[in-house]
Amino acid sequence: MSDMSFEKALAELEKTVEKLEDGRLPLDESLAFFEKGIKLAKYLRAELEKAEKKIEILLQDDKGEVKPKAFELKEKKEAVPEKTEKPDTGENNDLPF
């Protein structure tokens, strides 16, 4: 399993879960898929922990201390014009003019 990429292992775990959730497998096959899923989940967890340690090393300051920083995605907000209320004149206000 160590020669498997993270993405491939994740896709394999997703397929395994789908088969288990289907509920149509015999018990022995379900147990085999469950065991495979556990192994995949442990592998994925280990890979994530390795990545986290690498990130921590990259974030160390001059003193070797890791200073956590909040991860923020900068979302582009599109300008949406605000609706202006038209006074009710008894006419149909749904018209664009």
N, C-alpha and C positions, 0 to 999 in steps of 0.2 A: 504494500500500500504506500510505502514511502516514495515510490517512483511516480505516484499519481499526483497530478496538480491539485491545488486546492479547489479550483473551479470544477474539475472533473469529479472529485470526491463529493463535492456539494451536490452536483447534479445526480450522482449515483445515490446519495442519501435521499434526495427528493423522490427518485423513482422507487426506492425501497419503501419509503413511507407510504407512497400512493398504493403500492401493492398490499401493504399491511392494512391500510384503511379500507381497501376494497372489501375485505372480509370473506372472500371466496376461496382462500387458500386452505388446504388441509393443515392441521395443527403442526405437523413436523416441518412443513415448508414455512409456515408462519414463524416458527421458532428459529429456523435457519436465517430467514430474512431479518428477524429481530436482532439476532447475533451480529449479522453483517451491519445493520444499522448502528448498533452500539460501537462496533469497531470503527466505522466511518466517523461517527460523532466524536469519538476520542481522538482520532487522527486530526479532524478539523479543529478541535479545541486546542490540541498541541500546536498546530500550525498558527492559530491565532495568537497563542501565548508567545511563540517565537517572534511573530511580527510585532507584538506589543513591546517586547524587550528591545528589539531593534529600534523601534521608535523612541523608547525611553533613552537609549544610548545617544541617539541623534539629538535629543532635546536637553541633554545634560549641559549645565553651564560650566564655567571655568573651574569651579570648585568640585565638579563631579555630581552636583545635586540636580535632580530632575525637578524642574518647575512646571507643574501641570498648567496647561493653557486650555481654555474652553475652545472646542472646535465649533466654529460657526460657518455656516454656508451663507454667502452673500447672495441673496436672492434679488434678481432684477424685478423691481416692481414697475409694472406698466402704468403709465398715467391714465387714469380713468376719469373722464370729466364727471363732475358731480351733477346730479339732476337738480334742476331748478323747478320749483313748484310754480305753476301758472295759476293765477287766480281763477276761481270757478265762475265762469260767466254764463253757465247754463248751456254752453255749447259743448260739443264733443271734443274733449281735450286729448283724445287719442290721435288726432290728426297731426302729421309732422309739421304743419304750418300754422 
